[in-house]
C-alpha cells in the first residue's frame, strides 16, 4: 500500500446521513485518502487515480477508468479553481459511488478555471446511470471546497482520519444550510 494512504472503514459509513446529501465519508471508504502524493503531469495523475480505484474496486478496470477520466477531462478541465480539481467519470458495472482524495506534494498545472495549479484533488467514480447522485455530489464537494478554512485544514492535515472528519463535518454543515 502506498505511503500516506488510508482506506478507512467508519462505523457509521453504512448509515445514510441525509436523503439529499451524499455520504462523503462512505464514498472515501470505497476509495481512499492519499497525502503528500507525487506526480509529474495531469495525465499521469489521472492514470495513477485510475490504478488506485482499480486496486480498491476489484470489479473495475484501470484502463477503462483512465479512458473515462481522460474523456471527461477532454470536455473541459475539472479544475474548479482555488487549487481544487474534481476529476470524475461514469463507470458501467459500478454499484456505488467511490472517491479518492489526494493532496499533492507539489501543485500541478491542471488547466483550471482560474489558471492556478491544483494541489487538492477529489476524484469520483459513479455508476453509469447515477446522474442525479453524481450532480449532487459534485455540488456538495464544490461547496465544501469553496470554504477557505476547509481548504486550509486539508492542506495542513496529514492524518487520514482527520481529513475524513473534515469532509464529514463540512457535509453536515452543508445539510443545515
N, C-alpha and C positions, 0 to 999 in steps of 0.2 A: 504494500500500500504506500502511495507517495507521502513524503513528509508533509505535514501541515494538513492532512486530510482527516476528516472525521465523518463517519457515516453513523449518525446517532439515531437511536430509537427513543422517542419520547413517550412516556406512559399515556399521555392524552392524545397521541398522534392519530388514533383511530376515531376520536370523538369529534363530531362536527362542531365547529365553534360558532358559526353563524351561517344561516342559509345562503345569504347573498355574498359572503366573503370567503375567498379561498383560504384554506388552511396552509399557510406558507411553511410552517414547521413540518407538517407531514410531507409536503412537496419536497423539502430539503432532505427529509429522511430517505426518500427514494432516489436521491442523487448524491449530495454531499456538500461539504464546505471545505474549501481549499484556501489557505492563506500563503502569502509570500510565493505565489505561483510565478514561474518564469516562462516566458515565451519570446519568440522572435518576430512574429508578424500576426496580423489579423487572421490570415488563412491558417497559419499553424495553430493559433489559439482555437479556432473552430474545429480543427482536426483533433486537438487534444480534448476538447469538450466532448466531441463525438465518441472518442475512445473511453472517456470517463463514464459517460452514460451507458455505453455498451457493456462495460465492466459491471455496473450496478444493476442493469436491467437485462438479464440473460436472454429474454425473448427479442431483443433488438440487435440491429446490425450497425456497427460503427460506420461502414461505408454509406449506408442509406441515411443515417443521421447526418453525417458530414455533408452529403449531397443536398439534403433538405435545408440544412443551415446555410449553405452557400447560396442555394436558390433563393431563399428568403432575403439574404443579405444583398443579392444582386438586384432585388426590387427597390432597395433603399437601405441605407445604413440603419442598424438597430441601436446605434449610439445616440442616446437621447439628450446628451448634454450633461454638464457638471461632472464629467468623469465617469459616467454611467453608460453601460451597454446592456441591452436586454435581447440577446440573440434567442430566437425561438423557431420552432418548427412543429408541424403536424406530422405524426408518425402513424401509419396504418399498423394495426395489431397491438398498439399500446393500450393498456387498460386504464391506467391512472396517470395524472399529470405528475411529472418529475422535474426537479430543479437542481441546478448546481450553482452555488455561489462561489465566486473566485475573487480574491483580492490579489492584484498583480504586484510583484515586487517593483517593477518599473512601469510607468504609464506607457500605453501603446496607442499609436495612431490607429483610429478606427473609423475615419470619415464621419465623425459625429456631427450632429446638427449645429453645434457651437464651434466646430473645428478644433476642439481641445482633445488631447489624448484621454483615453479611459484607463481607469485602474480598478473599478468595481464592476463586476460582471455578474449578472444573474441570468443564466441560460435556462430555457424552459422547453420541455417536450410535452406536447398534449396529444391525446388521442385524435385521430383524423377528423372525427365528427363533433368535437367538443368546442364548437365555435363560441358559444356564449361564455363558457367557463374560461376559455382562452382570453377573450377580451376583458373579462372581469379581473383576471389575474394580472394582465399587463397594466390595466388601470390602477389596480391596487399597488403593484410594485412601483409604478411611476409616482404615485402619491407618497409612498414611503421614502423613495429616493429624493423627492422634492425637498425634504426637510434637511436643512443644513446640519443640524445637530446629529441626525441619524447617520448621514454620510461621514461626519467626523468620527463618530463612535466606531463605525465599520472600518474606517482607516486605521484606527488606533488599537483595535482589539484583535488579538491573535487566537484567543480561545474560542473553539468552535461552539461550545455550549453558550457562551456569552453572545456570540454572533446570532445563533438561533434565537436566543431570548430577545435580542434587539428586534428581529423580524416579528416574533410573536407579539411583543409589546406594541410595536407600531401598527400591526394589523388590528389589534384590539382597539387602539386609539382611533384608527380609521373607521371602525364599525360604529363608534359612538358619535361620529361627526356626520 
